Amino acid sequence: MSDHMTVAKTILSQFGGNRSIKMIGAKNLVAHNTKLGGISMKHMKTTVDSKPANYFKIILNENDLYDLEFGYIHGHNYTVRKTIENVFAEDLVPFFEDATKLYLSL
């Protein structure tokens, strides 16, 4: 298995695994082949700072922390709505839930 796939699977498990992915209606999961790896997914439309977002990306950075990006995809157009840098693994879920108002646990 390639390194970027290993990183993507690790991020997915830190994010809550398949159960969390199903709870937000995620689809089109992509493992990123960036320098250190990452994962992105399209999910149910939400609000991020009062603007719709339907895309979420987590990238591992050089500090062994995560950079988050929330965006909106429509057709071939993509707009970044919010970015958060240097997030610890244990804070992925709280940051996601706070920004999107989609909850990953009951």
C-alpha positions in Angstrom: 0.0 0.0 0.0 1.4 3.4 -0.9 2.2 6.0 1.8 -0.6 8.4 0.7 -3.2 5.6 1.1 -1.9 4.8 4.5 -2.1 8.5 5.6 -5.6 8.7 4.1 -6.8 5.6 6.1 -5.2 7.0 9.3 -7.0 10.3 8.8 -10.2 8.5 8.1 -9.9 6.5 11.4 -9.0 9.7 13.3 -12.0 11.4 11.8 -14.3 8.7 13.1 -14.1 6.0 10.4 -16.8 4.7 8.1 -19.6 5.4 10.6 -18.8 9.1 10.7 -18.6 9.2 6.9 -22.1 7.7 6.6 -23.5 10.1 9.2 -22.6 13.1 7.1 -23.5 11.5 3.7 -20.0 11.7 2.5 -19.2 10.6 -1.0 -16.4 10.9 -3.6 -13.6 10.2 -1.0 -10.2 10.9 -2.5 -6.8 10.1 -1.0 -4.4 13.0 -1.9 -1.0 12.2 -3.2 0.5 15.4 -1.7 3.9 15.6 -0.1 2.6 14.1 3.2 -0.9 12.9 2.1 -4.5 13.8 2.9 -8.1 13.0 2.2 -11.1 14.9 0.8 -14.8 14.2 0.5 -18.0 15.8 -0.7 -20.7 15.8 1.9 -24.2 17.1 2.6 -24.5 20.9 2.1 -23.9 22.8 5.4 -23.1 26.3 6.6 -19.6 27.4 7.2 -19.6 31.0 8.4 -23.1 31.4 7.0 -22.0 30.3 3.5 -22.8 26.8 2.0 -20.1 24.2 2.0 -20.3 20.7 0.6 -16.6 19.8 0.4 -14.0 19.0 3.1 -10.3 18.4 2.8 -7.8 17.3 5.5 -4.1 17.5 4.6 -1.2 16.3 6.8 1.3 19.2 7.1 5.0 19.3 7.9 4.3 19.8 11.7 2.5 16.4 11.8 -0.7 18.4 12.3 -3.6 18.8 9.9 -4.8 21.7 7.7 -8.6 21.7 7.1 -10.3 23.3 4.1 -14.1 23.7 3.7 -15.4 24.6 0.3 -18.3 24.6 -2.1 -18.3 22.6 -5.4 -20.9 23.4 -8.1 -20.3 22.0 -11.5 -16.6 22.7 -12.4 -16.4 25.7 -10.0 -14.8 25.4 -6.5 -14.8 28.1 -3.9 -12.9 27.9 -0.6 -15.2 29.0 2.3 -12.9 28.5 5.3 -9.4 27.1 6.2 -8.0 26.1 9.6 -4.4 25.2 10.0 -2.4 23.1 12.5 -5.2 21.0 13.9 -4.3 18.1 16.3 -5.8 14.7 15.4 -8.1 14.7 18.4 -9.5 18.1 17.3 -10.5 17.1 13.8 -14.1 16.1 14.8 -14.8 19.1 17.0 -13.5 21.6 14.3 -15.6 19.8 11.6 -18.7 19.8 13.8 -18.3 23.4 14.8 -17.7 24.6 11.2 -20.4 22.6 9.5 -23.0 21.9 12.2 -23.0 18.3 11.0 -22.5 15.9 14.0 -20.5 12.7 13.8 -21.9 11.1 16.9 -25.3 10.8 18.5 
